């Protein structure tokens, strides 16, 4: 990633240094000049501040705690762990704003999708197509498809069609089985996804404002401001 990108780890680290310094009463001009080594020595408390800030915002924190533990188990540096937690906290914020009163499982699954390039508007569109019920598994399947090479816009469009055609009760297991079968024969995940019958069913109308918002949003757009402790 380019360091000028606000979603990049270097940017996240700089923002975090300023936020932590502000909470400790350190002038921001001095905090901005701190070296990575200074941040490293304070990162234990940085992790706690990120999690507490997320909790204060009403965000689920189990995912953040799990990521911190995962990073430690894999031998990641404390600085790397802090940077990853900042990006996950921001993704949780986007997902919760998009999904409203969804439960923690849906928000955490939505955050994983956001980190793969899915926008908040796209999450709203999928939620609208899914009507009532949990969206967590739909988001998990979407992340898996994107990881396998299905473009983000294609995954969002196809899953929206699938949920609309099934009135919010998509056969996700059938979709996964179909994709696995096609890929086992040498086909791509994209070809498998696009050839899944229910996705090609006639489309149910989606509110124009919601559909337009999704089509305007594209991965790579400027992410929201980082969450502040």
Long-range contacts (C-beta under 8 A, 24 or more apart in sequence): 6-222, 6-223, 6-226, 7-87, 7-90, 7-223, 9-80, 9-83, 9-84, 9-87, 12-83, 12-86, 12-87, 12-226, 13-39, 13-79, 13-82, 13-83, 13-86, 15-86, 15-226, 16-46, 16-50, 16-82, 16-83, 16-86, 16-226, 19-49, 19-226, 19-228, 19-229, 20-45, 20-46, 20-49, 20-229, 23-49, 23-229, 36-79, 39-79, 39-82, 40-77, 40-78, 40-79, 43-78, 43-79, 43-81, 43-82, 44-78, 46-78, 46-82, 47-78, 47-81, 47-82, 47-85, 49-229, 50-82, 50-85, 50-86, 50-89, 50-227, 50-229, 51-85, 52-229, 53-89, 53-227, 53-228, 53-229, 54-89, 54-92, 54-227, 57-93, 57-227, 58-96, 59-89, 59-92, 59-93, 59-96, 59-107, 59-227, 60-92, 60-104, 60-107, 60-108, 62-104, 62-108, 63-88, 63-92, 63-108, 63-111, 64-88, 64-89, 64-92, 86-226, 86-227, 87-115, 88-115, 89-226, 89-227, 90-223, 90-224, 90-226, 90-227, 91-115, 93-224, 93-227, 94-119, 94-120, 94-123, 94-223, 94-224, 95-120, 95-123, 98-123, 98-124, 98-127, 99-123, 99-124, 99-127, 99-135, 102-127, 102-135, 103-134, 103-136, 105-134, 105-136, 106-134, 106-135, 106-136, 106-139, 108-136, 109-135, 109-136, 109-137, 109-139, 109-140, 109-143, 110-135, 110-139, 112-139, 112-140, 112-143, 113-139, 113-142, 113-143, 113-146, 116-143, 116-146, 116-147, 116-152, 117-146, 117-152, 117-219, 117-220, 118-142, 118-146, 118-152, 118-155, 118-156, 118-219, 119-214, 119-217, 119-218, 119-219, 119-221, 120-217, 121-210, 121-213, 121-214, 121-216, 121-217, 122-152, 122-156, 122-214, 122-217, 124-210, 124-213, 124-214, 125-156, 125-160, 125-206, 125-210, 125-211, 125-213, 125-214, 126-156, 126-159, 126-160, 126-163, 128-206, 128-207, 128-210, 129-159, 129-160, 129-163, 129-164, 129-168, 129-204, 129-206, 130-163, 130-168, 130-170, 131-163, 131-167, 131-168, 132-168, 133-168, 133-169, 137-172, 138-163, 138-170, 138-172, 141-172, 141-175, 141-176, 144-176, 145-179, 145-189, 145-193, 148-179, 148-183, 148-189, 149-188, 149-189, 149-190, 150-189, 150-190, 150-193, 151-190, 152-219, 153-218, 154-190, 154-193, 154-194, 155-193, 156-214, 158-193, 158-194, 158-196, 158-199, 159-199, 160-206, 161-198, 161-199, 161-200, 161-201, 161-203, 162-196, 162-198, 162-199, 164-203, 164-204, 164-206, 165-198, 165-199, 165-201, 165-202, 165-203, 165-204, 166-198, 170-198, 171-198, 174-198
